[in-house]
Amino acid sequence: MSTSTNQEKIKVRLYYWNARGRIQAVRYMLEDVAAKYPNVDYQEDFEILEKAAEDWPAHKADRSISGPFGTLPVLHWNDTHIIAQTLPIGQFIARKFDLYGKPKSANEDPVVFQALIDGVVDFDDPNHPYARLVKRVTSDFKTLNDLLAKSSTSFFYDQHEPTIADYFVFYGFTLAKDFHSALLPADEDTQALSKLEQEMKSRPALAKYFNEGRLYNRFIQCQARPANVTDPTLTQWIKWPSNPIITSPNGRDPSTAFQDDQNNYYLIYGFGSDELGGQAVLFTSRDFVNWTYLHPIHSNHYDTFWECPDIFNVSNRLVMKASLRGQDFWAVGELDPMQKIFHPLAGDLGEYTQLVDQGKFYASKSFHDPIYDRQVIVGWIREDDNQGETRGWQGMLSLSRSIFLSDDGLQLRSRPIDALQSLRIEKSHRSFHNIVLSSIIPFELIPDVSGNQIEVMMIWQFPRNQDLDFGLSVLSTLDGSQRTSIGVIRRVNTTFMPNCDLPGWDYFSVPGITNSFDCQYACNQDAKCRAWTFAGTKQVNNNCFLKTGIPQLKADSTCISGVKQYRTNQQQFVWIYINRTLSQENPGASHDPVTGVILLESMSLSNEWFLGLNIFIDHSVIEVFEPQGGRMAMTTRVYPEDDTAEYLAIYVNNGPIMTENIIIDTLDIWTLSSIWT
């Protein structure tokens, strides 16, 4: 029988460090228990983490504090029993207060049902925490989401009230979100978990817990200094004895500090709040040790938290960059010298015309190269399959890219640094010129060329006034059964496209729209809107979607879409895509396309467009750039299983229907040497 039926006073004391830890799930359980049962006197006692070296040895030896095993956490029950370790404490509370739920028809045996619940709880096994964090947590959450989605309620196993399983999964899910968004699966694979999070946060006791700011957040900023400042490699560092130097607000990812003309240092890092959304918070210091919090230097509501913010000068402008929504965004602006507030000049962080890279590029860091007086940026390229655990690492860094501004000073551009040309093996160089393509080419190998560590420079020439789809296949087998296609889609009319969807990147659903023309008009009247989709099968108030960027083009007979046409006839959008449908057989690897958009500008009065692409292939990594103007960068991962998948081919899915042609103006290919030699 549970304690809930017993009205005698119960004294419960939870003893742990003043930090989150795995015991956080039990804290949530006890908050709910204390709110539900007036006879429960629950409080938490703390061991102060900052005084661990001073106090903990004596407390550890005192079994009345640390329990029989001399460790934390421990639960003191009615001053008569001490239960140690998180899972036994959680299971004890669950049994005492009916937090194991009730068996349903599918699991009528109470013992079996309890085992099922404990199985969910055990996902948070603390053994080898680093390995689990890096290699398995994304897969685990997807599995938990799938299991939870099968429930007829918001909780596991058809329960109408949370069980111990729900508390532990809620803790794990919110912790992963707080630490790094890259730990979570895609949004479509976390819908059930997100609903669970909402349900748990709306419970009165837990809502009160969060509103009172009692959740321990221990993101702190520390400092280390070179052991030898004359060592050019700077391989040895010494921790500053007065760490931490910043403890609040609870953010992370400090940027490179900068100075004003009064020798004041400034530093930003990522933060978020319900009131302001994602933000970069600003600190100042005179000595680089004692820091004073000022205010958010910039914020918006495109996401609830910004990661890896950065602020730097490019030419005569100030650029702010931050990681949110799984990608890196930029904004060009100015800093108010008095208020120390960043003001974007055109577009903001979180708008999809402001992407540093269209694909798998996140948590980037930039630095100033004083030799060439340029800003260089490097990003993290995540794994994109389910085999990370067997490889022993999680992603790698991208090629270094030089950052510059467009001629009008409002657009951030990038291209690979010139030093990468030193990797070219000149004797491997193959060059082709003026190759005229047929109107339809399913697949045609490029002769005498192969490699999975190569660079490609090419210029496409194609007619302006026709719908086209063509490209280059890389990492291909001889028969093309396994290949990755890097292509171009051109549409004559992009302002109004029947039977087309532009899925994603929505920022607003316009109410009261009944037809596609009104949806197009709404986009044209909104300065933020770049594209729109009218979904004819959806209800009014949820059928006209405005977008901050131009997503990939997708055939859909129920939709009409368009791109805002605010340029002249001498300019036109084309889609650049990486098609991964045939890149690998593994169903656990992503096969989704990666897409970017370039606004082409006619260089002559001829009826032709010219588009240059610079492509780097490094086994599982593909990085694509538009080298002339630096208007697009696109990164992705592929995992071909076939060892012979190293050939190149061209294709034309939809070619010119008149006398005009698609032409490869120039095509240059090099094998690349290792960057580490």
C-alpha positions, 0 to 999 in steps of 0.5 A, spaced: 500 500 500 502 506 498 504 512 503 498 516 499 493 513 503 496 514 510 495 521 513 501 520 518 506 526 518 512 524 513 519 527 513 523 527 507 530 530 506 534 529 499 541 531 500 545 533 494 550 538 491 547 545 489 547 542 482 542 538 477 545 531 476 541 525 475 537 526 481 534 532 478 528 527 476 527 525 483 527 532 485 521 533 480 517 527 483 518 530 490 515 537 488 509 533 485 509 529 491 509 534 496 504 538 493 499 532 492 500 530 499 499 535 505 502 530 510 509 530 506 514 534 509 519 535 504 525 539 503 532 539 500 539 540 503 545 541 500 552 540 499 555 546 497 559 545 490 564 551 491 566 548 498 567 541 496 574 541 497 573 544 504 567 541 507 566 534 503 571 530 506 568 531 513 561 530 511 563 524 506 566 520 513 559 522 517 554 516 515 549 520 518 550 525 512 552 521 506 549 514 508 552 507 508 556 508 502 559 515 503 556 518 497 551 523 494 545 523 493 542 520 499 534 520 501 533 521 509 526 518 510 523 520 517 530 520 520 530 513 520 532 510 513 537 513 509 537 511 501 543 512 497 543 513 489 539 516 484 535 510 481 534 506 488 531 513 491 527 514 485 524 507 485 523 508 493 519 514 492 515 511 486 513 505 490 511 509 496 507 514 492 504 510 486 508 513 481 509 506 477 502 507 474 496 502 473 497 496 468 493 497 462 490 491 458 496 490 454 500 489 460 496 486 466 501 483 470 503 488 475 510 486 475 511 486 468 508 493 467 513 495 473 519 492 469 517 496 463 517 502 466 524 501 469 526 499 462 524 507 460 528 509 466 534 506 465 535 509 458 539 514 463 544 509 465 550 514 467 555 509 466 560 511 461 557 518 460 561 521 455 560 515 450 553 516 451 552 523 451 556 523 444 554 517 441 547 514 443 543 520 446 540 522 439 538 515 438 536 514 445 531 520 444 528 518 438 527 511 440 523 514 447 519 518 442 517 513 438 515 509 444 511 515 447 508 516 441 504 509 441 501 511 448 494 514 448 496 519 453 501 524 453 505 519 458 508 513 457 504 506 457 497 510 456 497 513 463 493 519 465 498 521 470 506 521 470 510 515 472 517 515 474 519 514 467 516 520 465 520 524 470 526 521 468 525 522 461 523 529 462 529 531 466 533 527 460 530 531 454 530 538 457 537 537 460 539 535 452 536 541 450 539 546 455 546 543 453 546 543 446 541 542 441 545 538 436 544 532 441 536 532 439 533 528 433 530 532 428 523 536 430 519 530 427 522 525 431 521 529 438 514 531 437 511 526 443 517 528 447 516 535 446 508 534 448 511 531 454 515 537 456 509 541 455 505 537 460 510 536 465 512 544 465 504 545 466 503 541 472 502 546 478 508 544 483 513 544 477 511 550 474 512 553 481 519 550 481 521 553 475 518 560 476 521 560 482 528 559 479 530 553 483 533 549 477 540 549 478 544 551 472 551 551 472 554 554 466 560 558 468 565 561 464 572 560 466 579 562 464 586 559 462 592 562 460 598 559 456 603 556 460 609 559 455 606 565 451 612 564 447 610 557 444 607 558 438 603 552 438 600 554 445 599 547 447 600 547 455 595 552 459 594 553 466 587 554 469 586 561 472 586 560 480 580 564 481 575 561 476 570 561 475 570 568 473 563 569 470 557 565 474 551 568 471 546 569 467 546 562 465 549 561 458 555 558 454 560 559 448 564 565 450 566 569 444 573 572 442 573 578 447 574 585 444 576 592 446 574 599 445 578 605 445 578 606 452 581 599 453 575 596 456 574 589 454 567 586 452 565 579 451 559 576 449 556 569 450 549 565 448 543 565 453 536 565 452 529 567 456 522 567 455 521 574 455 527 576 450 528 569 446 535 567 444 540 573 446 547 574 446 549 577 453 554 582 454 560 583 459 565 588 460 572 588 464 578 592 465 583 587 467 580 581 463 579 577 470 573 581 474 567 581 469 561 586 470 554 584 466 551 589 462 545 587 458 543 583 452 547 586 446 542 583 441 536 578 442 530 576 438 524 570 438 526 566 433 529 561 438 529 560 445 537 560 446 543 562 442 549 558 442 556 560 439 555 567 438 560 571 435 561 578 433 567 581 429 568 586 424 568 585 416 570 591 412 567 597 415 561 593 418 560 589 424 557 582 423 554 578 429 553 570 428 549 565 432 547 558 432 540 556 433 535 552 430 540 547 428 544 552 423 548 558 423 545 565 422 549 572 421 546 579 421 550 585 418 549 591 423 552 597 427 553 597 434 550 603 438 557 606 441 553 609 447 548 603 449 552 598 446 546 595 443 547 591 436 542 593 431 541 589 424 541 593 418 538 588 413 535 581 416 536 578 422 539 572 426 534 566 425 531 569 418 533 564 412 536 569 408 541 569 413 545 563 413 552 562 414 551 555 410 545 552 407 547 545 410 550 541 416 554 547 419 554 549 426 557 552 432 562 555 428 568 560 430 571 565 427 578 569 428 582 574 425 588 573 420 592 579 421 597 576 415 592 577 410 587 582 414 581 577 413 576 574 418 576 566 417 570 562 420 570 554 421 564 550 423 562 543 426 560 538 421 555 533 424 554 526 423 548 524 419 547 517 420 546 512 426 553 509 426 557 514 430 558 510 436 562 505 432 566 510 429 568 513 436 567 520 434 562 525 432 563 530 426 569 534 424 571 541 422 569 544 416 574 547 411 576 554 413 573 559 409 574 567 408 568 572 410 567 578 406 561 583 404 557 584 398 558 590 394 553 594 398 555 592 405 549 588 407 550 581 405 555 576 408 559 572 403 564 566 404 569 562 400 574 557 401 581 560 403 586 560 398 591 556 401 587 550 400 589 550 393 596 548 395 593 541 397 592 540 389 596 534 386 598 538 379 599 531 376 592 529 377 589 535 374 584 534 369 581 539 365 575 540 360 572 545 356 566 547 352 562 541 353 555 541 350 550 537 353 544 533 350 537 535 352 536 529 356 542 525 359 540 520 365 547 518 367 554 519 363 561 518 366 566 523 366 572 519 362 579 518 366 577 521 372 575 518 379 577 520 387 574 521 393 578 526 396 578 531 390 576 538 388 572 540 382 572 547 379 566 548 374 562 553 370 555 552 368 552 555 362 545 555 361 539 558 357 535 563 361 528 562 359 527 555 360 525 550 366 531 546 367 534 540 372 541 538 371 548 537 375 554 533 376 554 526 380 560 525 385 562 519 389 558 514 384 559 507 382 560 505 375 553 504 373 550 510 378 547 505 382 550 509 388 551 516 387 550 523 390 548 529 385 550 536 386 545 540 381 541 546 379 534 547 378 532 553 374 524 555 373 522 561 368 517 563 373 518 563 380 513 568 383 507 563 382 508 556 381 502 551 381 503 544 384 509 546 388 511 546 395 516 550 399 516 546 405 519 549 412 522 556 414 515 559 416 514 564 420 507 566 420 500 563 418 496 569 415 489 569 417 483 569 413 486 567 406 482 563 401 486 563 395 493 563 393 493 570 390 491 573 397 497 569 400 502 572 394 499 579 396 500 578 403 508 576 402 509 582 397 506 586 403 511 584 408 518 586 408 520 580 412 517 575 407 521 572 402 517 566 399 510 563 400 506 557 400 498 556 399 496 549 401 489 548 398 487 542 402 488 546 409 483 550 413 483 558 413 487 561 418 492 555 417 493 555 409 498 561 407 505 560 410 510 566 409 517 564 409 524 568 411 528 564 406 527 560 400 526 553 401 527 547 397 522 546 391 518 540 392 512 537 387 505 537 391 499 538 387 495 541 393 500 547 393 501 553 390 508 557 392 512 563 390 518 567 391 517 574 392 520 578 385 523 584 387 529 584 382 529 586 375 529 581 369 536 581 369 536 577 375 533 570 377 533 565 382 536 558 381 536 552 386 542 549 388 541 542 391 545 536 393 541 529 392 542 524 397 537 519 395 542 514 392 548 516 396 548 510 401 543 504 402 543 505 410 536 507 412 539 510 418 543 515 414 539 521 412 537 521 405 534 528 405 536 533 400 540 539 402 538 546 398 541 553 397 538 559 393 543 563 388 540 570 385 544 570 378 545 576 375 546 577 367 553 578 365 551 580 358 545 581 354 546 574 351 540 569 353 545 565 357 546 564 365 553 563 368 554 559 374 560 557 377 561 552 383 567 550 387 566 543 390 570 539 395 569 532 396 573 528 402 570 521 403 564 522 407 564 530 407 561 534 401 562 542 401 559 546 395 561 554 394 559 559 389 566 562 388 565 568 384 561 572 389 561 567 395 553 567 395 552 560 397 556 555 401 552 548 402 555 542 406 553 535 407 555 528 409 554 522 405 556 515 407 557 510 400 558 503 402 561 501 395 568 502 395 568 503 388 563 509 389 569 514 387 567 516 379 564 523 377 558 523 372 554 528 369 546 528 368 540 532 365 534 531 368 530 536 364 534 540 359 532 545 353 527 544 349 529 549 343 535 550 340 539 552 346 544 548 350 546 546 357 554 547 356 560 546 361 564 552 360 570 549 364 571 543 368 577 542 372 578 536 377 584 535 382 586 530 387 587 533 394 593 531 398 592 530 406 591 536 410 595 533 415 602 532 411 
